[in-house]
Amino acid sequence: MSERISVRDIDKLYIDAPEISKESQIFVNVREGNDIVMNGFHMHSHYEISFIESGNITVCLSDCVYKGSQPRVVLIPPFVQHFMIPDQNTHYKRINVSFTEEFVSRLSDEWVVFRKVFKKSGVIVEPDESDCENFRHILSLLSDDIDDRRRLYLLLYYVSALGNIAEKSDSDTDAVPRYLVEAMKYINDKYKEKVTAQKIADRLKVGRTTLMMGFRRYFGFSLHDYLLKIRIKQADILRKSGASVETAAFECGFCDAGSYIRAYRRLYGVTPTGRR
């Protein structure tokens, strides 16, 4: 259980800290709703701490998968493949803190110690209700327009508290077979092409049935639905940039606009133009 921290406590810590450069970056954002489009399997160049407050979520890191509805925090280091898929029928909320290596590297040797909390492939921890209350408080302070040095030490306190929980945590995670990770990467790269379960299975040297059952067991959806979700996500991006439904469908692997619309309706209950 982590202790609640105050701004005064942070002030005491950073009195003699160096100035943070103007190029330093840290962002806090909230994703919430009942109709969240998944990001697909992806990675980024920054660190991310994702506090999932609510929602029945499947969290997949490169070496484990977690399914559940209780609050949890996912720590993701740079360039680690991951994705989070919320159940469309439950309310979803997560608060993300994203920050660059440059933002924290001012502490030089000290950051090397804190960085270990993220582990090589990311980590999932389960805070109790008292921890959650404290984390909401920290994230509220981080969201405020305050001095970057204070934000830095708030961030380090947050990471340290998460590290303490991770040491005691026994999260119910399963190891994800490597072939499933590779299958997702393949789909993300080849979604514009004709992609079949058999083609992927042959490429990865696993049985087609094994591949398809693996998606169902570990992720709760079919390989085909994952492919459709990736295509829909990319089509949405094109449509936001001004492309027509027909153009977006063709560019993202659908044979025509009709198949794109049918897939959208089956997965999300509305047509592409009806979704907000």
Secondary structure, 3 states (H helix, E strand, C coil): CCCCCCHHHHHHHHCCCCCCCCCCCEEEEEEEECCCCCCCCECCCCEEEEEEEECCEEEEECCCEEEECCCEEEEECCCCCEEEEECCCCCEEEEEEEECHHHHHHHCHHHHHHHHHHCCCCEEECCCHHHHHHHHHHHHHHHCCCCHHHHHHHHHHHHHHHHHHHHHCCCCCECCCHHHHHHHHHHHHHCCCCCCHHHHHHHHCCCHHHHHHHHHHHHCCCHHHHHHHHHHHHHHHHHHCCCCHHHHHHHCCCCCHHHHHHHHHHHHCCCHHHCC
